[in-house]
Amino acid sequence: MILYHGSNTDIEKIDLNICHPNKDFGRGFYLTDIQEQAEQMDIRRTRITGEGSPIVSKFNFDEELLSTNKLNIKIFDSPTEEWALFVLNNRNGGSHQFDIVIGPIADDGVVFQLERYMQKIIPLDVLVKELTYRKLNKQYYFGTEKAILELQKI
């Protein structure tokens, strides 16, 4: 399968040390299987940094690895209580042992709902219900060198 990464620079070599912490699935390299989503991200990233130019880097990933035991993989098919708590944990500096995590992106609207939950304005079941109605795009997190080795630049 082809995965896309939108940024303000072409990614030739993935360096996990420069990846930002406290993201949805933790510090790691994030991709999408939706080219348009990566294109929107590269424009956003360029605007935020004020440097470089929008560019989408493409990587090939052997999807069959998702059904083997070679990597420790977690897949969230939709927003669930487990997904919401996982995102909260990672955004608050927590960690996990997965090489790859696949699941919905917590956009600004999702972050708002997560904040409401953390402030005890809404309970967990209401949080999940609110998130379920949103159209959430999928993201692919590669968080270990072992996982990064499975990406081939196109």
VOLUMFI-446080 format. One record per residue (C-alpha): residue in three letters; x, y, z. Coordinates in steps of 0.05 Angstrom, whole numbers, plus 32768, in hexadecimal, padded with zeros to 4 digits. Layout:
+------+------+------+------+
: resn :    u :    v :    w :
+------+------+------+------+
:  ala :    X :    Y :    Z :
...
+------+------+------+------+
This chain:
+------+------+------+------+
: resn :    u :    v :    w :
+------+------+------+------+
:  met : 8000 : 8000 : 8000 :
:  ile : 8016 : 8048 : 7FF5 :
:  leu : 8018 : 8077 : 8031 :
:  tyr : 8021 : 80C2 : 802E :
:  his : 8043 : 80F4 : 805C :
:  gly : 8036 : 813E : 8053 :
:  ser : 806B : 816E : 806A :
:  asn : 8092 : 81AD : 8059 :
:  thr : 80CD : 8184 : 8042 :
:  asp : 80DA : 8144 : 801B :
:  ile : 80E7 : 810B : 804B :
:  glu : 8123 : 80E2 : 8033 :
:  lys : 8134 : 80C2 : 8076 :
:  ile : 8103 : 80BB : 80B0 :
:  asp : 8120 : 80D2 : 80F2 :
:  leu : 80F4 : 80C2 : 812D :
:  asn : 811D : 80F0 : 815A :
:  ile : 8102 : 812E : 8137 :
:  cys : 80BA : 8117 : 8139 :
:  his : 808E : 813F : 8168 :
:  pro : 8077 : 811F : 81AA :
:  asn : 8031 : 811F : 81C8 :
:  lys : 800D : 8110 : 8187 :
:  asp : 7FD0 : 80E1 : 8180 :
:  phe : 7FF9 : 80A1 : 8181 :
:  gly : 8039 : 80BE : 819F :
:  arg : 807C : 80D4 : 8182 :
:  gly : 8082 : 80B4 : 813D :
:  phe : 807D : 80BB : 80F2 :
:  tyr : 8035 : 80C5 : 80DA :
:  leu : 8019 : 80B4 : 8096 :
:  thr : 7FD6 : 80AC : 8074 :
:  asp : 7FBB : 8082 : 803C :
:  ile : 7F95 : 80BF : 8021 :
:  gln : 7FC1 : 80EA : 7FF4 :
:  glu : 7F93 : 8127 : 7FF9 :
:  gln : 7F99 : 8124 : 8045 :
:  ala : 7FE5 : 8126 : 803F :
:  glu : 7FE0 : 8160 : 800E :
:  gln : 7FB7 : 8187 : 8041 :
:  met : 7FE9 : 8177 : 8077 :
:  asp : 8025 : 818E : 804E :
:  ile : 8004 : 81D2 : 8042 :
:  arg : 7FF3 : 81D8 : 808C :
:  arg : 8039 : 81C4 : 80A2 :
:  thr : 8059 : 81F6 : 8073 :
:  arg : 802B : 822D : 808B :
:  ile : 8039 : 821D : 80D5 :
:  thr : 8085 : 821B : 80CE :
:  gly : 808B : 8253 : 809A :
:  glu : 80C2 : 8229 : 8079 :
:  gly : 80CA : 81FB : 803E :
:  ser : 8094 : 81EA : 800D :
:  pro : 805A : 81B9 : 800E :
:  ile : 806F : 8173 : 7FF9 :
:  val : 8052 : 812E : 7FFF :
:  ser : 8083 : 80F5 : 8009 :
:  lys : 806A : 80B0 : 7FF4 :
:  phe : 807C : 806E : 8014 :
:  asn : 806C : 8026 : 8004 :
:  phe : 8057 : 7FF9 : 803D :
:  asp : 8049 : 7FAE : 8038 :
:  glu : 8003 : 7FAA : 8053 :
:  glu : 800B : 7F5F : 805F :
:  leu : 8037 : 7F71 : 809B :
:  leu : 7FF7 : 7F87 : 80BF :
:  ser : 7FE2 : 7F3E : 80C5 :
:  thr : 8025 : 7F22 : 80DD :
:  asn : 8048 : 7F23 : 8120 :
:  lys : 8086 : 7F46 : 8105 :
:  leu : 8070 : 7F89 : 8122 :
:  asn : 8047 : 7F9C : 815F :
:  ile : 800A : 7FBE : 813F :
:  lys : 7FCC : 7FDE : 815B :
:  ile : 7F91 : 7FEF : 812E :
:  phe : 7F56 : 801A : 8142 :
:  asp : 7F1F : 8012 : 810E :
:  ser : 7EF5 : 804A : 812C :
:  pro : 7EF2 : 8079 : 8168 :
:  thr : 7EE8 : 804E : 81A5 :
:  glu : 7EF3 : 8058 : 81EF :
:  glu : 7F35 : 8034 : 81E9 :
:  trp : 7F4A : 8062 : 81AF :
:  ala : 7F36 : 80A1 : 81D4 :
:  leu : 7F5D : 808D : 8212 :
:  phe : 7F98 : 8078 : 81E7 :
:  val : 7F9A : 80BC : 81C5 :
:  leu : 7F93 : 80E0 : 8208 :
:  asn : 7FCC : 80B8 : 8225 :
:  asn : 7FFA : 80C8 : 81EB :
:  arg : 7FE7 : 8111 : 81E7 :
:  asn : 7FF8 : 8116 : 8231 :
:  gly : 803D : 80F9 : 8228 :
:  gly : 802D : 80B0 : 8234 :
:  ser : 804D : 8077 : 820E :
:  his : 803D : 8033 : 81F1 :
:  gln : 8061 : 7FF7 : 81D2 :
:  phe : 8044 : 7FF6 : 818C :
:  asp : 806F : 7FFB : 814E :
:  ile : 8034 : 8010 : 8123 :
:  val : 7FF1 : 802E : 8136 :
:  ile : 7FB9 : 8039 : 8104 :
:  gly : 7F7A : 805F : 8114 :
:  pro : 7F52 : 809F : 8111 :
:  ile : 7F72 : 80E4 : 8113 :
:  ala : 7F5F : 8110 : 814E :
:  asp : 7F53 : 8152 : 812B :
:  asp : 7F42 : 8195 : 814D :
:  gly : 7EFA : 8180 : 8159 :
:  val : 7F11 : 813F : 8178 :
:  val : 7F43 : 8163 : 81A4 :
:  phe : 7F0A : 8190 : 81BC :
:  gln : 7EE1 : 8153 : 81D0 :
:  leu : 7F1E : 8134 : 81F2 :
:  glu : 7F27 : 8174 : 821A :
:  arg : 7EDE : 8171 : 822F :
:  tyr : 7EE8 : 812A : 8247 :
:  met : 7F28 : 813B : 826D :
:  gln : 7F04 : 8175 : 8290 :
:  lys : 7ECD : 8143 : 82A3 :
:  ile : 7E99 : 816A : 827C :
:  ile : 7E86 : 812A : 8257 :
:  pro : 7E8E : 80E1 : 8269 :
:  leu : 7EB6 : 80AF : 823F :
:  asp : 7E79 : 8090 : 821D :
:  val : 7E61 : 80D5 : 8207 :
:  leu : 7EA7 : 80E5 : 81ED :
:  val : 7EA7 : 80A7 : 81C2 :
:  lys : 7E61 : 80B6 : 81A9 :
:  glu : 7E76 : 80FD : 8196 :
:  leu : 7EB4 : 80E3 : 8172 :
:  thr : 7E8E : 80AD : 814D :
:  tyr : 7E65 : 80DF : 8125 :
:  arg : 7EA2 : 8103 : 810A :
:  lys : 7EC1 : 80F0 : 80C7 :
:  leu : 7F06 : 80DD : 80DE :
:  asn : 7F3F : 80CE : 80AF :
:  lys : 7F6F : 8095 : 80BC :
:  gln : 7FB7 : 809F : 80D0 :
:  tyr : 7FF1 : 806F : 80D1 :
:  tyr : 8024 : 8077 : 8109 :
:  phe : 806A : 8058 : 8103 :
:  gly : 808B : 8061 : 8146 :
:  thr : 80C8 : 8033 : 8147 :
:  glu : 8105 : 8028 : 811B :
:  lys : 80EC : 7FE2 : 810F :
:  ala : 80AC : 7FFF : 80F1 :
:  ile : 80D0 : 8035 : 80CA :
:  leu : 80FB : 8000 : 80A7 :
:  glu : 80BB : 7FE5 : 8088 :
:  leu : 80AE : 8026 : 8062 :
:  gln : 80CE : 802D : 801D :
:  lys : 80D2 : 8073 : 7FFF :
:  ile : 80B3 : 8077 : 7FBA :
+------+------+------+------+
